[in-house]
């Protein structure tokens, strides 16, 4: 990651200066504008060095709606990156289409709104300054104009290959009006397309089938930062909510424990540390435990290990490294191991019953799909990269028991659902694209009746969509559920009693919704849980 070098700033008065175009906006129709945020220099890399939630959400919105790629949020190399409150958005100033994309975002961010508020979206986001293509605008200065950015001549140092967005603490912590307004007006988004916010797994739930009760247990983070639990009974609908507190963020990872008949739940704390609790249907939530030795970002992925009766947990570190630890109910967390890898977002980890190992897939910071594996005896294996297609968001990998391979689904930078596979002997297969106009992260589930894969994703229009993948013939057609506008990433689980799929998603008012998919008849009706709001 390239970060802001020490530089001399001088006023630029040439025709090359970047200007902001006015934006159409309804006067007086939204919360009061935020003031300009003061500049607070970063202190050191040990003080809260994890990706702050406001920066993560802004990154997700930019990449999913506008393109480009993530150059990183955290790095011990200087300035706000040291505290996880700066984003490097990768675009090349010498590529006309990429330069135009950046200009569109800057025009939107720095526009004067209909109430006469200059730099309206930058203020609502809590942006302190922006650097792009050898120029900088300091919104904390009295002179809020673009100035020359003196640099070392390199593409990274001069910010010709990325935009550097520096956040104030208020913006980084989602305390400014862009983050607190609910809902947001459409023009508050850089593509002006409305309130679908594909923040990967921030507004998403985790669901697990309970074979004892033949119901689905659902875990999610509330807007208050508390871990929440409810259940879905196909006969009676949603159950009551219970809260574990916890101060967590993003989607939790929940796993059924077949020994105890309970659920082990892992989540990222607001302080960046991995946390664990459990849910027992008879007694409710257990106590929290925190792993205090390494900070992580995004959503962890936990997988049950049937050999050791423990849980293997994978998460992306603040340095972009894939990390592994484990949880044993009797003794707690184990030690960390790092695979490196330069990855971002949420990994997808799957148990391999043939080798008794774990195959892990993640999106690289360069946008390419990556794979490694974890063996309890020897640790991480080597990385492999699929270099032919860039993806965005988190991949969804599923074990194929027929071929003993892994089918992987991910959304491309063009909004198309894509499929590839991984064979331990030969590596990645070729890509196939389903189109679909989808965003965020897909949820793929193996269908043991048809030996195919059912895939669910959110459309760019906020609709819930479904397709399937058959190894012999490829993707099927798309189907769209009606009656709800959803955000975030859906999560689906196979229902062995009905041979159908139960699908959970958060709707646009941040309440949990449920529908189902039956291969013979398509989507069922929607049901909505009570007034608990989700998306911490």
C-alpha positions in Angstrom: 0.0 0.0 0.0 1.2 3.5 -0.8 0.5 6.1 1.8 0.9 9.8 2.0 4.6 10.8 2.1 5.8 13.9 3.7 5.2 16.6 1.2 5.2 20.4 0.6 1.8 21.6 -0.6 1.6 24.6 -2.9 -1.4 26.3 -4.5 -2.1 25.2 -8.0 -3.8 27.7 -10.4 -3.9 25.9 -13.7 -6.6 24.5 -16.0 -5.7 21.1 -14.8 -7.2 21.7 -11.3 -10.0 19.3 -10.4 -13.3 21.0 -9.9 -16.6 19.8 -8.4 -19.8 19.8 -10.4 -23.1 20.7 -8.7 -25.4 17.8 -7.7 -29.2 17.8 -7.8 -30.6 17.3 -4.4 -33.9 18.0 -2.6 -33.5 21.1 -0.4 -34.1 20.5 3.3 -35.0 16.8 2.9 -32.2 15.2 5.0 -30.4 15.5 8.3 -28.4 18.6 9.0 -25.0 18.8 7.3 -21.9 17.9 9.3 -19.3 20.5 9.9 -15.8 20.2 8.4 -13.8 17.8 10.5 -10.5 18.9 12.1 -7.3 17.2 11.1 -5.9 14.7 13.6 -2.6 13.2 12.8 -2.2 9.5 13.2 -0.1 8.5 16.2 1.2 5.0 15.9 0.4 1.5 14.5 -0.3 -0.1 17.8 -3.2 2.3 18.6 -6.4 0.8 17.2 -4.6 -0.5 14.1 -7.6 -2.2 12.4 -9.9 -1.1 9.6 -12.5 1.2 11.0 -16.1 0.4 10.1 -16.9 3.7 8.3 -13.9 3.2 6.0 -14.8 -0.4 5.3 -18.4 0.6 4.3 -17.2 3.4 2.1 -14.8 1.0 0.4 -17.6 -1.5 -0.2 -19.9 1.2 -1.7 -17.2 2.5 -4.0 -16.0 -0.8 -5.4 -19.4 -2.4 -5.7 -21.0 0.6 -7.4 -18.2 2.3 -9.3 -15.5 -0.4 -9.8 -11.8 0.0 -9.1 -10.2 -2.1 -6.4 -9.1 -2.0 -2.8 -5.5 -0.9 -2.3 -5.8 -1.3 1.5 -7.0 0.5 4.6 -4.4 -0.5 7.3 -0.6 -0.3 6.9 2.2 0.6 9.3 3.7 2.9 6.8 2.4 6.3 7.7 -0.5 8.6 8.3 -4.1 7.5 8.8 -3.5 4.0 7.5 -1.7 3.4 10.8 -5.0 3.7 12.5 -7.2 2.1 9.9 -8.9 5.4 8.8 -7.7 5.9 5.3 -8.6 4.1 2.0 -6.5 3.7 -1.1 -8.9 3.2 -4.0 -6.9 1.8 -6.9 -7.4 3.6 -10.3 -4.8 4.7 -12.9 -4.8 8.3 -13.9 -3.3 7.5 -17.3 -6.3 5.2 -18.2 -9.1 7.5 -19.4 -11.9 5.3 -18.2 -10.4 5.0 -14.7 -9.6 8.7 -14.5 -13.2 9.5 -15.5 -14.5 7.1 -12.8 -12.5 8.9 -10.2 -13.6 12.3 -11.5 -17.3 11.2 -11.2 -16.7 10.3 -7.6 -14.9 13.5 -6.7 -17.6 15.5 -8.4 -20.2 13.8 -6.3 -18.2 14.1 -3.1 -17.2 17.7 -3.4 -20.4 19.1 -4.9 -22.5 21.9 -3.3 -25.9 20.6 -2.4 -29.3 22.3 -3.0 -29.1 23.9 0.4 -25.8 25.6 -0.5 -23.5 23.3 1.5 -20.2 23.1 -0.1 -18.4 19.7 -0.2 -21.6 18.1 1.0 -20.9 14.4 0.7 -17.3 14.7 1.9 -18.6 16.4 5.1 -21.3 13.9 5.6 -18.7 11.1 5.2 -16.2 12.8 7.6 -13.5 13.1 5.0 -10.4 15.1 6.1 -8.5 15.3 2.8 -8.1 13.6 -0.6 -5.0 13.0 -2.7 -5.2 12.1 -6.4 -2.8 12.5 -9.3 -0.3 14.8 -7.7 -3.0 17.0 -6.1 -4.5 17.3 -2.7 -7.5 19.0 -1.2 -7.5 19.6 2.6 -11.0 20.1 3.8 -9.8 21.2 7.2 -7.9 24.2 5.7 -9.4 27.6 5.4 -8.5 27.4 1.7 -10.4 24.3 0.6 -9.0 24.2 -2.9 -6.9 21.7 -4.8 -3.2 22.2 -4.4 0.0 20.6 -5.8 1.1 17.5 -4.0 4.9 17.4 -4.0 6.0 13.8 -4.2 8.8 11.4 -5.1 7.9 10.9 -8.8 6.7 7.3 -8.4 3.1 6.3 -9.4 2.3 5.3 -5.8 4.0 8.2 -4.1 2.4 10.7 -6.4 -1.0 9.0 -6.2 -1.3 8.5 -9.9 -2.4 4.9 -9.4 -4.8 5.4 -6.5 -6.9 7.9 -4.6 -6.1 8.4 -0.9 -9.2 9.2 1.2 -8.3 10.2 4.7 -11.1 10.0 7.3 -11.7 11.9 10.5 -12.3 9.8 13.6 -16.0 10.6 13.4 -16.3 9.4 9.9 -14.1 6.4 10.4 -16.3 5.3 13.3 -19.6 5.8 11.4 -20.7 8.7 13.5 -21.3 11.3 10.8 -24.6 11.8 9.0 -23.8 9.7 5.9 -23.6 6.7 8.2 -26.3 7.5 10.8 -29.1 8.6 8.3 -31.7 5.8 7.8 -32.6 5.6 5.0 -30.1 7.6 2.9 -31.4 9.6 -0.1 -30.4 8.1 -3.5 -28.1 11.0 -4.4 -26.0 10.3 -1.3 -24.5 7.4 -3.3 -21.8 8.1 -6.0 -24.0 6.3 -8.7 -27.2 8.0 -7.5 -29.1 4.7 -7.5 -30.7 4.5 -4.1 -30.5 2.8 -0.8 -29.1 -0.6 -1.7 -25.9 -0.7 0.3 -23.9 -3.9 -0.5 -21.6 -3.6 2.5 -20.5 -7.2 2.0 -21.3 -8.9 5.3 -22.0 -5.8 7.5 -25.7 -6.1 7.0 -26.0 -9.8 6.9 -27.0 -12.7 9.1 -25.6 -16.2 9.7 -27.9 -19.2 9.7 -27.4 -22.8 10.7 -29.8 -25.8 10.4 -30.5 -27.4 13.8 -31.0 -31.1 13.1 -32.4 -31.7 16.6 -35.3 -29.2 16.3 -35.5 -29.1 12.5 -35.4 -25.3 12.6 -32.9 -22.7 11.6 -30.9 -20.7 14.2 -30.1 -17.2 13.0 -27.4 -14.9 14.4 -26.8 -11.2 13.4 -25.3 -8.0 14.7 -27.7 -5.3 15.7 -27.2 -1.6 15.0 -26.3 -1.3 18.7 -23.3 -3.6 18.2 -24.9 -6.5 20.1 -24.9 -10.1 18.9 -28.5 -11.1 18.3 -30.2 -14.5 18.0 -33.6 -15.7 16.7 -34.8 -18.8 15.0 -37.0 -19.8 12.1 -39.5 -22.6 12.4 -41.0 -23.5 9.0 -44.3 -24.2 10.8 -44.6 -21.1 13.0 -42.2 -18.5 11.6 -39.7 -16.4 13.5 -39.0 -16.8 17.2 -38.2 -14.1 19.8 -34.9 -12.2 19.7 -32.2 -12.6 22.4 -29.2 -10.4 22.8 -25.6 -11.3 23.9 -24.2 -7.8 23.9 -20.6 -8.0 23.1 -19.6 -4.9 21.1 -19.2 -6.6 17.8 -19.3 -5.6 14.2 -20.1 -7.3 10.8 -21.6 -10.7 10.3 -20.9 -13.4 12.8 -19.9 -16.9 11.9 -22.0 -19.6 13.6 -21.3 -23.4 13.6 -23.4 -26.3 14.9 -21.6 -28.4 17.5 -22.9 -32.0 17.1 -21.3 -33.1 20.4 -23.2 -30.5 22.6 -26.1 -29.8 20.3 -25.3 -26.1 20.7 -23.9 -23.4 18.4 -20.5 -21.8 18.6 -20.4 -18.2 17.4 -17.4 -16.1 16.4 -17.4 -12.4 15.6 -15.1 -9.4 15.3 -15.2 -7.0 18.1 -15.4 -3.3 17.6 -11.9 -3.2 19.0 -10.7 -5.5 16.2 -10.2 -8.6 18.3 -11.8 -12.0 17.6 -14.6 -13.0 20.0 -16.4 -16.2 20.8 -19.7 -17.1 22.6 -22.1 -20.0 22.3 -25.9 -20.4 22.1 -27.6 -23.3 23.8 -31.3 -23.5 22.9 -32.2 -24.4 26.5 -30.2 -21.7 28.3 -29.4 -19.0 25.8 -26.0 -17.3 25.2 -22.9 -18.2 27.1 -20.1 -15.9 28.2 -17.8 -14.1 25.8 -14.2 -14.9 25.3 -11.7 -12.6 23.5 -8.5 -13.5 21.6 -6.3 -10.6 22.6 -3.2 -11.2 20.5 -4.0 -10.2 16.9 -6.5 -7.8 15.4 -8.6 -8.8 12.4 -10.9 -7.1 9.9 -14.1 -8.1 8.3 -16.0 -11.3 9.1 -14.3 -14.5 10.5 -15.1 -17.9 9.0 -15.3 -20.8 11.4 -15.5 -24.5 10.4 -16.1 -27.6 12.6 -13.3 -30.1 12.7 -14.9 -33.6 13.1 -11.6 -35.2 13.9 -10.6 -33.0 16.9 -14.2 -31.8 17.8 -12.9 -28.3 17.7 -13.4 -25.2 15.5 -10.9 -23.8 13.0 -11.3 -20.1 12.5 -9.9 -18.1 9.6 -9.8 -14.3 9.4 -8.1 -11.5 7.5 -5.6 -9.5 9.6 -5.3 -5.8 9.5 -2.1 -6.3 7.5 -3.9 -8.2 4.7 -2.6 -11.6 5.8 -4.9 -14.6 6.1 -4.8 -15.8 9.7 -5.8 -19.0 11.5 -6.6 -19.9 15.1 -8.8 -22.6 16.7 -11.3 -22.9 19.5 -11.6 -25.9 21.8 -14.6 -25.7 24.1 -12.5 -27.0 27.1 -9.5 -24.7 26.7 -10.5 -21.7 24.5 -8.5 -20.1 21.8 -5.3 -21.5 20.4 -2.4 -19.5 18.9 -2.4 -17.6 15.7 -0.7 -18.6 12.4 -0.4 -16.3 9.4 -0.4 -17.2 5.7 0.3 -13.8 4.3 -1.3 -13.5 0.9 -2.4 -9.9 0.5 -6.1 -10.6 0.9 -9.1 -8.6 1.8 -12.6 -9.1 3.2 -14.0 -12.4 4.3 -12.4 -15.7 3.5 -14.4 -18.8 2.6 -13.1 -22.0 4.3 -14.4 -25.5 3.7 -13.5 -28.8 5.4 -12.0 -31.4 3.0 -13.2 -34.8 4.3 -10.8 -36.7 2.1 -7.6 -35.1 3.4 -9.0 -33.9 6.8 -7.7 -30.4 5.9 -9.3 -27.0 5.2 -9.3 -25.4 1.8 -9.5 -21.6 2.0 -10.4 -19.1 -0.7 -10.2 -15.3 -0.5 -10.1 -12.2 -2.7 -6.7 -10.7 -3.1 -6.1 -7.0 -2.7 -5.5 -7.0 -6.5 -9.0 -8.4 -7.1 -7.9 -11.9 -8.1 -9.2 -15.1 -6.4 -6.7 -16.9 -4.2 -6.5 -20.3 -2.6 -4.5 -21.9 0.2 -5.0 -24.8 2.6 -4.6 -25.5 6.3 -3.4 -28.8 7.7 -3.5 -29.0 11.5 -0.2 -30.9 11.5 1.8 -28.6 9.2 -0.1 -25.3 9.0 -0.7 -23.3 5.8 0.1 -24.5 2.3 1.3 -22.4 -0.6 -0.9 -19.8 -2.3 -2.3 -20.2 -5.7 -3.9 -17.3 -7.7 -6.5 -17.4 -10.5 -5.2 -14.7 -12.8 -7.8 -14.5 -15.5 -10.8 -12.6 -13.9 -11.1 -10.0 -11.2 -13.8 -10.4 -8.5 -15.3 -8.2 -5.8 -16.6 -9.0 -2.4 -16.2 -12.4 -0.7 -16.2 -15.7 -2.6 -18.5 -18.6 -1.7 -16.9 -22.1 -1.8 -18.7 -25.4 -1.5 -17.4 -28.9 -1.3 -18.6 -31.2 -4.1 -18.8 -34.8 -2.7 -19.2 -36.3 -6.1 -15.9 -35.1 -7.6 -14.1 -34.4 -4.3 -13.4 -30.8 -5.5 -14.5 -27.3 -4.6 -16.9 -25.2 -6.5 -16.3 -21.5 -6.0 -18.7 -18.6 -6.8 -17.8 -14.9 -6.8 -19.2 -11.7 -8.3 -17.1 -10.1 -11.0 -16.3 -6.4 -11.2 -18.9 -6.2 -14.0 -21.7 -7.4 -11.7 -21.8 -10.9 -13.1 -22.0 -14.0 -11.0 -19.0 -16.2 -11.8 -18.0 -19.8 -11.2 -14.7 -21.7 -11.1 -13.5 -24.8 -9.4 -10.5 -26.0 -7.4 -9.1 -29.5 -7.7 -6.3 -30.3 -5.2 -4.4 -32.1 -7.9 -4.6 -29.5 -10.7 -5.6 -26.2 -9.2 -8.2 -23.7 -10.6 -10.5 -24.5 -13.5 -11.8 -22.1 -16.0 -14.4 -19.4 -15.3 -18.0 -19.3 -16.4 -20.3 -16.3 -16.1 -24.0 -16.1 -15.4 -24.5 -12.4 -15.7 -27.3 -11.3 -13.4 -26.5 -7.8 -12.4 -25.7 -8.8 -8.8 -23.6 -7.3 -6.0 -22.0 -8.1 -2.7 -21.3 -11.7 -1.9 -23.2 -14.8 -3.1 -24.4 -17.6 -0.9 -24.0 -21.0 -2.6 -25.4 -24.3 -1.2 -25.0 -27.9 -2.4 -28.2 -29.7 -3.3 -27.7 -33.4 -2.4 -30.8 -34.5 -4.4 -29.7 -33.1 -7.8 -26.0 -33.0 -7.1 -26.0 -29.3 -8.2 -25.4 -26.0 -6.5 -28.1 -23.4 -5.8 -26.8 -19.8 -5.6 -28.4 -16.8 -4.1 -27.3 -13.1 -4.5 -28.6 -9.6 -4.2 -29.4 -7.7 -7.5 -28.0 -4.2 -8.0 -31.7 -3.2 -7.8 -32.1 -4.6 -4.3 -33.9 -7.8 -5.4 -33.3 -11.3 -4.1 -32.1 -13.5 -7.0 -31.4 -17.2 -7.6 -29.7 -19.3 -10.1 -28.1 -22.8 -10.1 -24.9 -24.5 -11.3 -24.8 -28.0 -12.8 -21.3 -29.3 -13.5 -22.4 -30.9 -16.7 -24.3 -27.9 -18.2 -23.3 -24.8 -16.3 -25.5 -22.0 -15.0 -29.3 -22.1 -15.1 -31.6 -19.2 -15.6 -32.1 -16.4 -13.1 -35.3 -16.0 -10.9 -36.2 -13.0 -8.8 -38.2 -12.9 -5.6 -40.8 -10.1 -5.4 -42.0 -8.2 -2.4 -38.9 -7.0 -0.6 -35.9 -4.8 -1.1 -32.8 -6.3 0.5 -29.3 -5.2 1.3 -26.1 -6.8 2.3 -25.4 -10.4 1.5 -28.1 -13.2 1.7 -27.4 -16.4 3.5 -29.1 -19.7 2.5 -29.2 -23.1 4.1 -30.5 -26.5 2.8 -33.6 -27.8 4.4 -33.3 -31.7 4.4 -36.9 -32.1 5.5 -38.4 -30.3 2.5 -35.5 -30.6 0.1 -35.7 -26.8 -0.3 -33.5 -23.8 0.7 -34.3 -21.3 3.4 -33.0 -17.8 2.6 -32.4 -15.0 5.1 -31.6 -11.4 4.1 -31.8 -8.0 5.8 -34.3 -5.6 4.1 -33.9 -1.9 3.4 -35.2 -0.9 6.9 -32.6 -3.3 8.4 -35.0 -6.0 9.6 -34.5 -9.7 9.1 -36.4 -11.3 6.3 -37.0 -14.9 5.3 -38.1 -16.6 2.1 -37.5 -20.1 0.6 -36.6 -21.6 -2.7 -38.2 -24.8 -3.9 -36.7 -26.1 -7.2 -40.1 -27.1 -8.5 -42.0 -23.9 -7.7 -39.4 -21.1 -7.1 -39.5 -18.5 -4.4 -42.0 -18.5 -1.6 -43.4 -15.5 0.3 -41.5 -13.2 2.5 -41.8 -13.0 6.3 -40.2 -10.3 8.5 -38.9 -10.6 12.0 -39.9 -8.0 14.6 -38.4 -4.6 15.1 -34.8 -5.4 16.0 -32.6 -3.5 13.5 -29.5 -5.2 12.1 -26.3 -4.0 10.6 -23.7 -3.1 13.2 
